[in-house]
Amino acid sequence: MRTIARISKYVAVTAAAISVTGLAACAQQSEVRARDLGIPFSGEPGPLNAITDVAGIEVGHTTIIEGETRTGVTAIHPLGKDAEAGVLAGYFAFNGTGELTGSQFIDEVGTIFGPIMLTGTLGVGTARDGVLAWTDQHFDDEYTRASRIIPVIGETYDGGLSDVWELPLTRQNVIDALDNAKSGPVAEGSVGGGTGMVCYYFKCGIGTASRAIPFGPENFTLGVLVQANNGQRNQLTLAGVRVGEKISDLMPRRASEVQAMREGDGSLIVVIATDAPLLPSQLQRLARRASVGMARTGATGTTSSGDIFVAFSTATPITVGVPEFKSIRSVPNEFMDPLLEATAFATEEAIANALVAGEDMGGRGGSFVYGMPEDRVAAMFSDAGK
């Protein structure tokens, strides 16, 4: 394994705006990812070890670092930005102190039409407005528009590092993320909706991973993307090693407004995608297994943690406004174990990738969060292998 030198990068509060749109989506993933630290994750990843290993998926970010703002938005197109069809879906709320708009529609119809957006808690309304404005610009068909009037928006709270009450997210930020989404490598860490997020008291944010799943004569792919903002330091566990207990320093400095929340456990949004043919009830089963992946990293889901997971399958595009029967094949329930296991393993690794990609960041009111020290973590696994 190559030598890993950790370079602290303090992102100072600045009056100049930094806005990263589509380039962040297709940029190379972090040079160092969790596997590069010698962490022995279970399962075989896809070529990119990213949600975009599932064919057709496109991801875009808009990142906003301006003044005391540390926020952004991430867009996930299940079938690509030009697709009019939807995908079969299911969701699960492990702990519901959070929001996933459109969840009742998913429960009722078992389908997601249009993109999935991830952002900060106070950006949910703007993200919804941006998706509707983007839909209005791109689609004329009345059935397509009608299917998308309740967008799917997931959120986690970025008020520790960002002045959320400035309501900095704009419709154009959302439109930019949607327009510039790409397939290929996915930027991780402090990008898009993950810009201001903190997990296990380290800088965190967006992370992704995937698993290749042999299934008889076929091969399926399952990918996960997380927006991680949860967990307490002493809980952090990677591949069974109690990493958080061994790093008691490098604790965040918080602004006074959220000091009372310091011992709280934030939120985790997990998006699970697969090309395996699954029914909505089976996709709900997948979404539940993200809880296992979260638990493998040590978090238990406290009262203030909004841990909400959504899963979809790209195998059978769903159209609206066509009065004809639809044939849908599915994996037999008794043979779903490899998919359930892959969800747990990919979720665990996606959270770890979000941690490894996080770098030191300063923000609102003198707040400051350290990135996880890669060299110290790598040493733990090097010692474990002796």
C-alpha positions in Angstrom: 0.0 0.0 0.0 1.3 3.4 -0.9 2.4 5.8 1.8 -0.4 8.1 2.8 0.5 11.6 4.0 -2.4 13.5 5.4 -2.4 17.2 4.5 -4.7 19.3 6.6 -6.7 21.8 4.6 -8.4 24.5 6.5 -11.2 26.1 4.4 -11.3 29.6 5.7 -14.4 31.8 6.0 -14.2 33.9 2.9 -16.2 36.6 1.2 -15.5 35.0 -2.2 -18.0 32.4 -3.4 -16.9 28.9 -4.5 -19.6 27.2 -6.5 -18.8 23.8 -8.0 -21.4 22.4 -10.3 -21.1 19.6 -12.9 -17.3 19.3 -12.7 -17.6 17.9 -9.2 -19.9 15.2 -10.4 -17.6 13.7 -13.0 -14.3 14.5 -11.3 -12.1 11.6 -10.2 -13.1 10.3 -6.8 -10.8 11.1 -3.9 -7.3 10.0 -4.6 -7.3 8.1 -1.3 -10.4 6.1 -0.5 -11.1 3.8 2.5 -9.7 0.7 0.9 -6.4 2.4 0.3 -6.0 2.6 4.1 -5.9 -1.2 4.3 -9.5 -1.5 5.6 -10.7 -5.0 4.7 -14.2 -4.5 3.6 -16.4 -7.5 2.7 -17.7 -8.0 -0.8 -16.5 -7.4 -4.4 -16.9 -3.8 -5.6 -17.8 -2.7 -9.1 -15.2 -1.0 -11.4 -15.7 2.4 -9.9 -16.9 1.3 -6.4 -19.6 3.9 -6.8 -23.4 4.1 -7.3 -22.7 4.9 -11.0 -21.6 1.3 -11.5 -25.3 0.7 -12.0 -25.7 1.6 -15.6 -27.7 4.7 -16.4 -27.3 6.5 -13.1 -26.0 10.1 -13.2 -24.9 12.1 -10.2 -24.3 15.9 -10.0 -23.3 18.3 -7.2 -23.5 22.0 -6.6 -21.2 23.1 -3.7 -21.5 26.5 -2.0 -18.8 27.9 0.2 -19.3 31.6 0.7 -19.0 33.8 3.7 -20.3 31.6 6.5 -22.2 29.3 4.2 -21.1 25.6 3.8 -23.9 23.9 1.9 -25.0 22.5 -1.4 -27.1 20.0 -3.2 -26.6 16.6 -4.8 -28.7 15.2 -7.7 -29.2 11.5 -8.5 -30.9 10.7 -11.8 -31.9 7.0 -11.6 -32.2 6.5 -15.4 -30.3 9.6 -16.6 -31.5 13.2 -16.9 -33.3 12.7 -20.2 -35.4 9.7 -19.1 -39.2 10.3 -18.8 -39.8 6.9 -17.1 -39.7 6.1 -13.4 -38.2 3.3 -11.4 -39.7 0.9 -8.9 -38.7 1.9 -5.3 -39.1 1.3 -1.6 -38.0 3.2 1.5 -37.4 2.6 5.2 -37.1 5.0 8.1 -34.8 3.5 10.8 -35.2 6.7 12.9 -37.6 9.3 11.6 -36.1 12.6 13.0 -35.6 13.8 9.4 -37.3 14.1 6.1 -37.6 12.3 2.8 -40.2 14.1 0.8 -42.2 11.9 -1.6 -42.0 8.9 0.8 -45.8 8.6 1.1 -46.0 8.4 -2.7 -43.3 5.7 -2.7 -45.3 3.8 -0.1 -48.5 4.1 -2.1 -47.3 3.6 -5.7 -43.9 1.9 -5.2 -42.3 4.2 -7.8 -40.0 7.2 -8.0 -40.4 9.5 -11.0 -37.6 12.0 -11.6 -34.4 12.7 -9.6 -33.5 12.2 -6.0 -32.0 15.2 -4.3 -29.9 15.5 -1.2 -29.3 18.8 0.7 -29.3 20.5 4.0 -32.4 20.6 6.2 -33.3 24.2 5.5 -32.8 23.7 1.7 -35.5 21.1 1.2 -38.1 23.6 0.0 -35.7 25.2 -2.4 -34.6 21.8 -3.7 -38.2 21.0 -4.4 -38.8 24.3 -6.2 -35.6 23.8 -8.2 -36.6 20.2 -9.3 -40.0 21.5 -10.4 -38.5 24.4 -12.3 -36.0 22.0 -14.0 -38.8 19.6 -14.9 -40.8 22.4 -16.4 -37.8 23.4 -18.5 -37.1 19.9 -19.8 -40.4 18.0 -20.2 -43.6 19.0 -22.1 -45.5 15.8 -21.8 -48.4 16.3 -19.3 -48.1 12.8 -17.9 -44.4 13.1 -17.3 -44.9 16.4 -15.5 -47.8 15.1 -13.4 -45.7 12.1 -12.3 -43.1 14.4 -10.9 -45.1 17.0 -8.8 -43.9 15.5 -5.5 -40.1 15.3 -5.8 -38.0 13.1 -3.6 -35.7 15.2 -1.4 -33.6 13.9 1.5 -31.9 16.1 4.1 -29.4 16.2 6.9 -28.6 19.2 9.1 -25.5 21.3 8.2 -26.1 24.1 10.8 -22.9 23.3 12.7 -20.6 24.7 9.9 -23.1 26.7 7.9 -25.3 29.7 8.6 -28.4 27.8 7.5 -30.7 30.7 8.4 -29.3 32.7 5.5 -31.2 30.2 3.3 -28.4 30.3 0.8 -29.5 27.5 -1.6 -31.1 28.8 -4.8 -33.2 27.2 -7.5 -30.3 27.8 -9.9 -28.0 25.8 -7.6 -30.4 22.9 -7.8 -30.9 23.2 -11.6 -27.1 23.3 -12.1 -26.7 20.0 -10.1 -29.4 18.4 -12.2 -28.1 19.7 -15.5 -24.5 18.8 -14.9 -25.0 15.3 -13.5 -22.8 12.6 -15.2 -22.1 9.0 -15.1 -18.6 7.8 -14.1 -16.6 8.6 -10.9 -18.5 10.5 -8.2 -16.9 13.2 -6.1 -17.0 12.5 -2.4 -16.6 14.3 1.0 -17.4 18.0 1.3 -19.3 18.3 -2.0 -22.9 18.9 -2.9 -25.4 18.1 -0.1 -22.5 16.9 2.0 -20.6 20.2 2.0 -21.3 21.1 5.6 -21.8 17.6 7.1 -20.0 16.0 10.0 -20.1 12.4 11.1 -18.5 10.7 14.1 -17.2 14.2 14.9 -15.0 14.2 11.8 -15.7 16.1 8.5 -17.8 13.9 6.4 -20.4 14.3 3.6 -21.0 12.3 0.4 -19.7 8.8 0.1 -20.4 6.0 -2.4 -19.6 2.3 -2.9 -20.9 -0.7 -5.0 -20.9 -4.4 -5.0 -20.9 -6.9 -7.9 -23.4 -9.8 -7.3 -23.3 -13.0 -9.3 -26.7 -14.5 -9.8 -26.8 -17.8 -11.7 -26.1 -17.0 -15.3 -26.5 -13.2 -14.7 -24.5 -10.6 -12.9 -26.1 -7.8 -11.0 -24.7 -4.6 -9.6 -25.8 -2.7 -6.4 -24.6 0.8 -5.6 -25.0 3.0 -2.6 -24.6 6.8 -2.1 -24.8 8.3 1.4 -25.0 11.7 2.8 -23.5 11.1 6.2 -24.0 13.5 9.2 -24.4 11.0 12.0 -22.6 9.2 14.8 -20.5 10.0 17.9 -16.7 9.7 18.1 -16.5 6.8 20.5 -18.9 4.8 18.3 -16.8 4.9 15.1 -16.0 1.4 14.0 -14.4 0.4 10.7 -14.2 -3.3 9.7 -14.6 -4.2 13.4 -11.8 -1.9 14.6 -12.9 0.6 17.2 -11.3 3.5 15.5 -13.1 6.3 17.4 -12.0 5.0 20.8 -8.4 5.4 19.6 -8.7 9.0 18.4 -9.9 11.0 21.3 -8.3 14.2 20.1 -9.2 16.3 17.0 -12.6 17.1 18.3 -14.8 19.7 16.5 -15.2 23.3 17.7 -18.8 24.3 17.4 -20.7 27.5 17.2 -22.6 28.4 20.3 -26.0 27.9 18.7 -25.5 24.1 18.3 -23.3 23.5 21.4 -26.3 21.8 23.1 -26.5 19.4 20.2 -22.8 18.5 20.4 -23.5 15.1 22.0 -26.3 14.4 19.6 -26.3 12.1 16.7 -27.1 13.8 13.4 -28.7 12.1 10.3 -27.9 9.6 7.6 -29.5 9.4 4.2 -28.8 6.3 2.1 -29.7 5.9 -1.6 -29.5 2.3 -2.8 -29.6 1.5 -6.5 -29.5 -1.9 -8.3 -30.1 -3.3 -11.8 -31.5 -6.5 -10.3 -35.2 -6.8 -11.1 -37.0 -6.3 -7.8 -40.5 -5.4 -6.7 -41.3 -2.5 -4.4 -41.7 -4.8 -1.3 -38.3 -6.3 -2.1 -36.7 -2.8 -2.5 -38.1 -1.9 0.9 -36.3 -5.0 2.2 -33.1 -3.6 0.7 -33.6 -0.2 2.3 -33.9 -1.9 5.7 -30.5 -3.5 5.3 -28.9 -0.1 5.1 -29.5 -0.1 8.9 -27.0 -3.0 9.1 -24.4 -1.1 7.2 -24.8 1.9 9.5 -24.5 -0.3 12.5 -21.3 -1.8 11.2 -19.8 1.7 11.4 -20.9 1.9 15.1 -23.9 4.2 15.0 -27.0 3.2 16.9 -29.5 5.9 15.7 -30.2 8.2 18.6 -33.4 10.3 19.1 -32.2 13.2 17.0 -30.9 11.1 14.2 -32.9 11.0 11.0 -31.8 7.8 9.4 -33.9 7.3 6.2 -33.0 4.9 3.4 -34.5 4.6 -0.1 -33.8 1.9 -2.7 -34.7 1.6 -6.4 -34.3 -0.8 -9.3 -33.4 0.3 -12.8 -34.4 -3.0 -14.3 -38.0 -2.1 -15.3 -38.6 1.5 -16.3 -42.1 2.5 -15.4 -44.1 4.7 -17.8 -47.3 6.7 -17.0 -50.3 7.4 -19.2 -50.2 4.1 -21.2 -53.3 1.9 -20.6 -51.6 -1.4 -21.1 -50.5 -4.3 -18.8 -46.9 -4.3 -17.6 -44.8 -7.4 -17.2 -42.3 -7.2 -14.4 -39.9 -10.0 -13.5 -38.3 -10.2 -10.1 -35.7 -12.1 -8.1 -37.4 -14.7 -6.0 -37.6 -13.6 -2.4 -35.8 -16.7 -1.1 -32.8 -15.9 -3.3 -32.4 -12.2 -2.1 -29.7 -12.8 0.5 -26.8 -11.7 -1.7 -28.5 -8.4 -2.5 -29.4 -7.9 1.2 -25.8 -8.6 2.2 -24.4 -6.3 -0.6 -26.5 -3.4 0.7 -25.1 -3.7 4.2 -21.5 -4.0 3.0 -21.8 -1.2 0.4 -23.4 1.1 2.9 -20.6 0.5 5.4 -18.0 1.3 2.8 -19.8 4.3 1.5 -19.8 5.9 5.0 -16.1 5.1 5.3 -15.4 6.7 2.0 -17.3 9.8 3.1 -15.1 10.0 6.2 -11.8 9.5 4.3 -12.7 12.1 1.7 -13.5 14.7 4.4 -10.9 17.4 5.0 -10.5 20.0 7.7 -13.1 22.8 7.4 -13.9 26.0 9.2 -17.2 27.6 9.1 -19.9 29.7 10.9 -19.0 31.5 14.1 -15.5 30.0 14.4 -16.7 26.4 14.1 -14.1 24.0 12.9 -14.1 20.3 12.1 -11.1 18.0 11.4 -10.9 15.5 8.7 -10.2 11.9 9.9 -6.4 11.4 10.1 -5.8 8.9 7.4 -2.3 8.0 8.5 -3.4 7.1 12.0 -6.3 5.0 10.7 -4.0 3.2 8.2 -1.6 2.4 11.0 -4.4 0.7 13.0 -5.1 -1.7 10.2 -1.4 -2.2 9.5 -0.9 -3.2 13.1 -4.0 -5.4 13.0 -2.5 -7.4 10.2 0.7 -8.2 12.0 
